[in-house]
Amino acid sequence: MVHGASILSDGRRDRASVAGSPDGGGTRLLAVPAALFTLAQLLLVGPGMGLGWDETVYVSQVTTHTPAAFFSAPRSRGVSLLVAPIASWSSSTELLRVWLAVLSGLGLYAALRSWRGLFPVRVTATAGALFATLWVTLFYGPQAMPNYWVAVGALVCVGCFLRAGARGSAGVLWGVAGGALLMALMRPTDAVWVTIPLLVVALGRRRLRVSTALLGGLAVGGSAWVIEAYAWYGGLGARLSRASEIQGGLGWHFAVDDQLRSLGGRALCRPCDVPMPPLFVTLWWYVLPVLAVIGLIVAVRAGRTARTLTPLACAATSAVPYLFLIGYAAPRFLQPAYALLALPVADALWHLVKKPGGRWRPVPTALVALALAAHLSVQFAVLLHTVGRTTDDRRDWAGTAGELHRLGVRPPCLLTGHQAIPIGYYTGCSSGATAGNNENTTVTEIVRTARRVPVADLGVPGRTPPGFARDWTVHRVNDLVVRVAPPPADP
């Protein structure tokens, strides 16, 4: 039986094995983790947390109240499209957070529904709850960031791929295409890494309809990114090269320990030279692959290997670039892997607490319940700490913007230097850099702009100011050294 159930099979045996399951059909239970996920975001993260650096870049592309920030090579337009229904007419961060929280809950529900018929509904609902209660999922659910949506797209694409079999229905094929499109729209390179196992199987087995849906979704979703590559960067290879440069040069980098360090609540660990968090914070990360392997063993013994091995394979390929190819870490990078791993993990947990006949195992049930309670406590503690620190940081940006307004730096205006992009968003100014990852202007252009509109350079104590700003008026604003250009002469 194991020999016959090859990796990523067409799923027909898998679907048959749950067809008679009493809880394999209904999907109303799947709405519970999705609804609680939305509610938890609103209560624990809150709509009042200001926009972060990357968020200001994405949101500024579609707002009318602040100039668009420089859009660097690795970024894609998917998040800007996601926030456009609100950000295009309102500057309210609170309204945007509520919109994204509701949308992320609906996205989770749609993703879990994609797996109906592949796992009993209790397993799928548990998987949704496990993924939704990770601090990183709750933290980024209401944020204008791409990684959660790559995870949603991965769940939809892989689930529908398994349900498609050799000749999928039109609806399921649209699910494959839609999941691939969503991933590629958010992060094209991530979409390719997630779908490598699916592409290998679909093309290798000559499953024309599934292959067409998968490749079509990737092509449509990534088309804007590719067009921009030729329009602005001189070609696809040039954009990929620039993106690699901005990310520190893609190549062999062992970043597993960096990812562990980021689990303590660091949104970005670059350079990741911070101490390792306490073991109780990272313990779930060690348990995760163990439970995933148990889930695979359970599936093999039950003769339903494909539906467990498929998400495991896609989770593994999606994690490769962020564990071994970049020299820094952010916990959000692994969200697609966490979402896909949640399914075999949930299957393993149900196997541990229930016998094949459906009777509970009292001791394992108690141990699993205690372990999950401890896990949730740690996740929520890290979440609240991270939200508090992040809210304070972004409140400082808003305070700096208010001080800049008091100093006469009001729109239209230009900021350069330290954190010019996010502070520029809060101030309503354009941002400019003459070097680095966000280089988008020249010294000559900055000096010319200062003759027309207010311009300020932001620095930190001890930093040598750029030559063009050495004679500008110096102010201390919070922890920044602000140099303001002489007021523009009246026309």
TATA-V748809 format. One record per run of one state. SS is the DSSP state (hx for helix, st for strand, lp for the rest). FROM is the first residue (numbers start at 0). TO is the last residue. Records with the same first field share a line. If there is no record, write none. Layout:
SS: FROM-TO, FROM-TO
//
This chain:
lp: 0-10, 19-28, 45-51, 60-76, 87-91, 113-114, 116-117, 119-119, 132-133, 141-145, 164-168, 186-186, 204-206, 232-234, 246-254, 262-267, 269-277, 301-304, 324-327, 329-329, 354-358, 360-360, 406-411, 417-418, 427-428, 432-441, 450-452, 460-465, 469-471, 477-478, 484-490
hx: 11-18, 29-44, 52-59, 77-86, 92-112, 120-131, 134-140, 146-163, 169-185, 187-203, 207-231, 235-245, 255-261, 278-300, 305-323, 330-352, 361-405, 419-426, 442-449, 466-468
st: 115-115, 118-118, 268-268, 328-328, 353-353, 359-359, 412-416, 429-431, 453-459, 472-476, 479-483
//
